[in-house]
């Protein structure tokens, strides 16, 4: 059987040749194993779609899914040419992010499936388990180790009949801690008792909800402290969505692709407007509860050829299409809606720090002039904290954007890169920093062959997140990509 001549196929062919015995006799099947462990946000649907699409592209036959004894584990198995190769992709989700990192560190996984970036607390948890020789966090943040493959979003779901136009993380926290018990306490809400729903701690959604909303990284303890749940913690996200949608005062949390008949509430920071979890807002990472989906490899340990080929496939058009088929947000660039520019002009005067910083009129005018007749791309460049160094996703986006700009109709467009900062520190220094970051991206794109690029730095103007929250404020330190059709 002939292989498709892709990098992935060549890697597998080389691996099979290396392990095959030199004999003309019928050869036993050789197992090629790729191991993924961690968050079910990736594992439940995304990994399955990726594995299915990849094996089809490689012309493997005999595809099947072996469900494990635990509902949080399965294997994808496919047979190669003449029975000489058997590809097994092992997916383990029990224990979520923490278990995935432990498996990676112990050599029991090729990839840690993470529904968020690694943090120092992850390594501290591993130290408590006496895992020796832990790499520092900085090594996990390096391109090639931290591989952002797509995006997801945690939806705060409510009844479709609930009329509220926005809810803040602090209000959601107050509900789950029993301080808000009626929807009349939310702007636009009716006199309806709040009905709280929660998932069991094993789900990645619970970890994200507890960390980002409740401020508690101990997911088990966090779920145990939820106040007056309408039902015991629910096993399956779909069941939570169904329960919320049928309860007039219901509220819960699920991945956006699992909201079913429930309504995804607009989420706002305490000093900002409600943001709907639209695909554009998620891809641009402007929806507050957007999650990066990451495959971490082990720092300092080279991937085996099969695992490397699988990672390459995730970034290919077919791999990204597989993630989209799993109802996750892929990394392909999308263009803003026609009214997006006018909405941004409305926000350019805001810094989202309760009026502590006054946006200068000149910045507003410069921004308006720069985006006149232009459309925004979802590609957004962000940086390693406190530096002008691109983060791992941005590094990969340089190549993706350069390739896009060679294709019609993008090759007939001029590019405007607009840099932004948070409001912390001195205004002029922030504006200079935002300009330097825009220039950094321009220079990197120029090295990749992209021309007709102008830059502008507007400092803290046009924030997309609340500067009063340090974690949220990092979203404002970015460079946006706008395109204007030439001529």
C-alpha positions in Angstrom: 0.0 0.0 0.0 1.4 3.4 -1.0 1.9 6.1 1.6 0.9 9.7 1.1 4.2 11.6 0.7 3.9 13.9 3.7 6.5 14.6 6.4 4.3 12.6 8.8 4.2 9.6 6.4 7.9 9.7 5.8 8.6 9.8 9.5 6.5 6.7 10.0 8.0 4.9 7.0 11.5 5.5 8.4 10.5 4.3 11.8 8.9 1.1 10.4 12.0 0.5 8.3 14.2 0.8 11.3 12.4 -1.8 13.3 11.6 -4.3 10.5 13.7 -7.5 10.5 15.8 -8.1 7.3 14.0 -11.1 5.9 11.7 -11.9 3.1 9.4 -13.9 5.3 6.1 -12.4 6.5 6.9 -9.9 9.2 5.0 -9.4 12.5 3.2 -6.2 13.0 5.4 -3.5 14.7 3.6 -1.3 17.2 4.2 2.4 16.7 3.0 4.1 19.9 2.1 7.7 20.6 1.0 8.6 24.1 -1.1 11.6 25.1 -2.1 12.4 28.6 -3.9 15.3 30.3 -7.0 17.5 29.8 -10.2 16.1 28.3 -10.7 19.5 26.6 -8.3 18.1 24.0 -8.6 14.4 24.6 -12.3 13.8 24.5 -12.9 15.0 20.9 -9.8 16.8 19.6 -7.4 13.9 19.9 -9.9 11.5 18.5 -10.5 13.6 15.4 -6.8 14.2 14.9 -5.9 10.5 15.2 -8.8 9.6 12.8 -7.8 12.1 10.2 -4.1 11.3 10.4 -4.5 7.6 10.0 -6.7 8.2 7.0 -4.1 10.5 5.4 -1.4 7.9 6.0 -3.7 5.3 4.2 -3.8 3.1 7.3 -6.5 0.5 7.4 -8.4 -1.4 10.1 -9.1 1.7 12.1 -10.8 1.2 15.5 -11.2 2.8 18.9 -10.5 0.7 21.9 -12.3 2.1 25.0 -10.4 1.5 28.2 -11.9 0.3 31.5 -12.0 3.9 32.6 -14.2 6.4 30.7 -11.3 8.8 30.6 -9.1 6.6 28.5 -9.1 5.1 25.0 -6.7 4.0 22.2 -6.9 4.7 18.5 -5.5 1.7 16.6 -4.8 1.4 12.9 -3.1 -1.2 10.7 -0.4 -0.3 8.2 0.7 -1.8 4.9 0.7 -5.6 4.7 0.2 -5.9 8.4 3.8 -4.6 9.1 2.8 -1.6 11.1 0.3 -1.1 13.8 -0.2 2.5 14.9 -1.6 3.0 18.4 -2.4 6.5 19.7 -3.0 6.2 23.5 -5.2 8.9 25.1 -5.4 9.2 28.9 -7.5 12.0 30.5 -8.1 10.9 34.1 -6.7 13.5 36.5 -6.6 16.2 33.9 -3.7 18.7 33.6 -1.8 17.6 36.7 -1.9 13.9 35.7 -0.8 14.7 32.2 2.2 16.7 33.4 3.2 13.9 35.8 2.9 11.3 33.0 5.2 13.5 30.8 7.8 13.9 33.5 7.8 10.2 34.4 8.3 9.2 30.7 4.8 7.7 30.5 3.6 10.2 27.8 5.0 11.8 24.7 2.7 14.8 25.1 1.0 16.5 27.9 -2.4 17.7 26.7 -2.9 21.0 28.5 -6.0 23.2 28.5 -3.9 26.2 29.7 -0.3 27.3 29.8 2.0 25.7 32.3 2.5 27.6 35.5 4.9 27.5 38.5 2.1 25.9 40.6 2.2 22.8 38.3 5.9 22.3 39.1 5.3 22.8 42.8 2.7 20.0 42.7 5.3 17.8 41.0 7.9 18.6 43.7 5.4 17.5 46.3 5.3 14.1 44.5 9.1 13.9 44.7 9.7 13.9 40.9 13.4 14.6 40.5 15.2 16.9 38.0 12.2 19.1 37.2 12.9 21.5 34.3 12.3 25.2 35.2 9.1 26.8 33.9 11.0 28.8 31.3 11.9 25.6 29.5 8.3 24.6 29.2 7.5 28.0 27.6 10.0 27.6 24.7 8.7 27.1 21.1 8.9 23.5 20.2 8.1 22.4 23.8 5.0 24.5 24.2 3.0 23.8 21.1 -0.3 25.7 20.9 -2.5 23.7 18.5 -5.9 25.3 18.9 -8.2 27.2 21.2 -11.3 26.5 23.3 -13.6 28.5 25.5 -15.3 27.9 28.8 -18.9 29.0 28.5 -20.9 30.3 31.4 -24.2 28.8 30.5 -27.6 30.0 31.6 -31.3 29.4 30.7 -32.1 30.6 27.2 -34.9 32.6 28.8 -32.5 34.5 31.1 -32.4 38.1 29.8 -29.1 39.3 31.3 -26.7 41.1 28.9 -23.5 40.3 30.8 -22.1 38.8 34.0 -18.7 39.4 35.6 -16.4 36.7 37.0 -16.8 38.2 40.5 -20.6 38.0 40.2 -20.3 34.3 39.2 -18.0 33.7 42.1 -20.5 35.3 44.4 -23.2 33.0 43.2 -21.1 29.9 43.8 -20.2 31.1 47.2 -23.8 31.9 48.2 -23.6 35.7 48.3 -25.9 36.2 45.3 -28.9 33.9 45.4 -31.3 35.7 43.0 -30.9 36.9 39.5 -32.4 40.2 40.4 -28.9 41.0 41.8 -27.5 41.0 38.2 -28.2 43.9 35.9 -31.1 43.0 33.7 -32.0 39.9 35.8 -35.4 38.9 36.9 -36.7 37.9 40.4 -35.6 34.3 39.9 -33.7 32.2 42.5 -30.3 31.1 41.3 -29.9 27.3 40.6 -26.2 26.3 40.6 -24.8 23.4 38.7 -21.2 22.0 38.9 -19.2 19.3 37.2 -17.1 16.6 39.0 -13.5 17.8 39.6 -12.0 15.3 37.0 -13.2 17.5 34.1 -10.9 20.2 32.7 -13.8 22.6 32.8 -13.9 22.3 36.6 -10.2 23.1 36.8 -10.5 26.1 34.5 -13.6 27.4 36.3 -12.1 27.0 39.7 -8.8 28.7 38.8 -10.1 31.5 36.6 -13.4 32.3 38.4 -13.1 31.0 41.9 -9.4 31.7 42.3 -8.8 28.2 43.7 -6.3 25.9 42.1 -7.3 22.9 44.3 -10.1 21.8 42.0 -11.4 19.0 44.3 -11.7 21.3 47.3 -13.1 24.1 45.1 -16.0 21.9 43.9 -16.7 20.8 47.4 -17.2 24.4 48.5 -19.9 25.2 45.9 -22.9 26.6 47.7 -26.3 24.8 47.6 -25.9 23.0 44.2 -29.2 22.1 42.5 -27.8 18.6 42.0 -24.7 16.7 43.1 -21.6 17.4 40.9 -22.5 16.1 37.4 -20.5 13.5 35.6 -21.0 14.7 32.0 -20.9 18.3 30.7 -23.8 17.6 28.3 -26.0 16.6 31.3 -25.0 19.9 33.0 -26.0 21.9 29.9 -29.4 20.1 29.7 -30.0 20.8 33.4 -29.2 24.5 33.1 -31.2 25.0 30.0 -34.4 23.5 31.7 -34.0 25.5 34.9 -35.2 29.1 34.8 -32.5 30.3 37.2 -29.8 27.8 36.1 -26.1 28.6 35.8 -23.2 26.3 35.0 -20.0 26.0 33.0 -19.1 23.8 30.1 -16.9 23.9 27.0 -18.6 26.1 24.5 -19.0 23.3 22.0 -21.1 21.4 24.7 -23.6 24.1 25.6 -26.4 22.4 23.7 -29.7 24.1 24.4 -28.3 26.4 27.1 -27.3 30.0 26.4 -23.7 31.2 26.7 -23.8 34.4 28.8 -21.6 37.3 27.8 -18.8 37.5 30.3 -17.3 40.9 31.3 -14.5 41.9 33.5 -15.6 44.2 36.4 -14.6 47.3 34.5 -15.5 46.2 31.0 -18.3 45.3 28.6 -19.8 41.8 28.2 -18.0 39.8 25.5 -19.9 37.1 23.6 -17.9 33.8 23.0 -18.0 34.2 19.3 -15.5 32.3 17.1 -13.7 35.5 16.2 -13.4 36.7 19.8 -12.1 33.3 20.8 -9.5 33.1 18.0 -8.4 36.6 18.8 -8.3 35.6 22.5 -10.5 38.5 23.5 -13.2 36.4 25.2 -12.2 36.4 28.8 -12.4 32.6 29.3 -10.6 31.6 26.1 -8.3 28.6 26.7 -5.1 27.8 24.7 -4.9 24.1 23.8 -1.3 23.0 24.1 0.7 19.8 23.5 3.8 20.0 25.7 6.7 17.8 25.0 9.4 17.1 27.6 12.1 19.8 27.7 15.4 18.4 26.7 14.0 15.1 25.4 13.7 14.7 21.6 10.4 13.4 20.3 10.5 10.0 18.6 9.9 10.2 14.8 6.2 9.1 15.1 5.4 11.7 17.8 7.1 14.4 15.9 5.2 13.5 12.7 1.9 13.6 14.7 2.7 17.1 16.0 3.5 18.3 12.5 0.2 16.9 11.4 -1.7 18.9 14.0 -0.5 22.1 12.4 -1.3 21.0 8.8 -4.5 22.1 7.1 -5.9 18.6 7.6 -5.0 18.6 11.3 -6.5 22.0 11.9 -9.6 20.9 10.0 -9.8 17.9 12.4 -9.8 20.2 15.4 -12.5 22.3 13.9 -14.5 19.1 13.3 -14.2 18.5 17.0 -15.8 21.9 17.5 -12.6 23.5 18.8 -11.2 26.8 17.4 -8.4 26.2 15.0 -5.5 28.6 14.4 -6.5 29.6 10.8 -6.9 33.3 10.4 -10.4 34.8 10.3 -11.5 38.3 9.3 -13.6 40.5 11.4 -17.3 41.3 10.8 -18.1 44.6 9.0 -19.1 46.4 12.2 -16.0 45.3 14.2 -14.0 48.4 13.3 -16.7 50.8 14.6 -17.0 48.8 17.8 -13.3 49.1 18.3 -13.4 52.9 17.7 -16.0 53.0 20.6 -13.6 51.2 22.9 -10.3 53.0 21.9 -11.2 55.8 24.4 -11.3 53.3 27.2 -8.4 51.8 29.3 -10.7 49.6 31.5 -9.1 50.9 34.8 -12.1 52.9 36.0 -10.9 56.1 34.5 -7.5 56.1 36.2 -5.7 56.6 32.9 -6.9 59.3 30.4 -6.4 58.2 26.8 -4.9 61.0 24.7 -6.9 62.4 21.9 -3.9 62.0 19.5 -3.9 58.2 20.1 -7.6 58.0 19.3 -7.1 59.9 16.0 -4.1 57.9 15.0 -5.9 54.6 15.6 -9.0 55.8 13.6 -6.8 56.8 10.7 -4.8 53.6 10.8 -7.8 51.2 10.6 -9.9 53.3 8.1 -11.0 50.8 5.4 -9.2 47.9 7.1 -10.4 44.6 8.5 -8.9 42.9 11.6 -7.5 39.4 11.5 -7.8 37.1 14.4 -4.0 36.7 14.4 -2.8 38.5 17.6 0.8 38.6 18.7 1.4 38.4 22.4 4.7 38.4 24.3 6.6 36.8 27.1 5.8 38.7 30.3 7.8 41.9 30.6 9.7 41.5 27.3 9.6 42.2 23.6 10.0 38.4 22.9 7.1 36.7 21.2 5.4 33.9 23.1 5.3 30.4 21.7 2.0 30.9 19.8 3.2 34.2 18.3 6.5 32.6 17.1 4.5 30.0 15.1 2.1 32.7 13.9 4.9 34.5 12.2 5.3 31.7 9.7 1.6 31.1 9.4 0.9 34.8 8.6 3.7 35.0 6.2 2.4 32.1 4.3 -1.2 33.5 4.3 0.1 36.8 2.9 1.3 35.0 -0.2 -2.2 33.8 -1.1 -5.0 35.6 -2.8 -6.7 37.8 -1.8 -4.3 38.6 1.1 -1.4 39.2 -1.3 -3.3 42.2 -2.6 -3.5 43.8 0.9 -1.4 46.2 2.9 -0.8 45.4 6.6 -1.1 47.6 9.6 0.3 46.3 12.9 -1.1 48.1 16.0 0.6 47.7 19.3 -1.1 48.0 22.7 0.0 47.9 26.3 -1.6 47.7 29.7 -2.1 50.9 31.8 0.4 50.1 34.5 3.3 52.4 34.7 4.0 55.7 32.9 1.8 56.5 29.8 4.6 57.6 27.5 6.7 54.6 28.3 3.7 52.3 27.6 3.1 54.0 24.2 6.8 53.6 23.3 6.7 49.9 24.4 3.6 49.3 22.3 5.4 50.9 19.3 8.5 48.8 19.8 6.5 45.6 20.0 4.7 46.5 16.7 8.1 47.2 15.1 9.4 43.8 16.4 6.6 41.9 14.7 7.1 44.0 11.5 10.8 43.1 11.4 10.1 39.4 12.0 7.6 39.4 9.2 9.9 41.3 6.9 12.5 38.6 7.5 9.8 36.1 6.4 9.2 38.0 3.2 6.2 40.2 4.1 6.3 43.7 2.7 3.9 46.7 2.7 3.7 46.8 6.5 3.2 50.0 8.6 3.1 50.1 12.4 1.5 52.1 15.2 1.7 52.0 18.9 -1.2 53.4 20.9 -0.2 52.4 24.4 -3.1 51.6 26.8 -5.8 52.8 24.5 -8.4 50.3 23.3 -8.0 47.8 26.1 -9.8 44.4 25.6 -9.5 43.4 29.3 -9.6 45.0 32.7 -6.2 46.5 33.7 -7.2 46.3 37.4 -6.7 42.5 37.2 -3.1 41.6 36.6 -3.9 38.3 34.8 -6.5 40.0 32.6 -4.2 43.0 31.9 -1.8 40.7 30.1 -4.3 40.4 27.3 -3.8 44.1 26.6 -0.1 43.7 25.8 -0.5 42.7 22.2 -0.1 43.5 18.5 -3.1 43.3 16.3 -3.1 42.7 12.6 -5.3 44.8 10.3 -5.4 44.4 6.5 -6.5 47.0 3.9 -7.1 46.0 0.3 -4.5 47.7 -1.9 -5.8 50.2 -4.4 
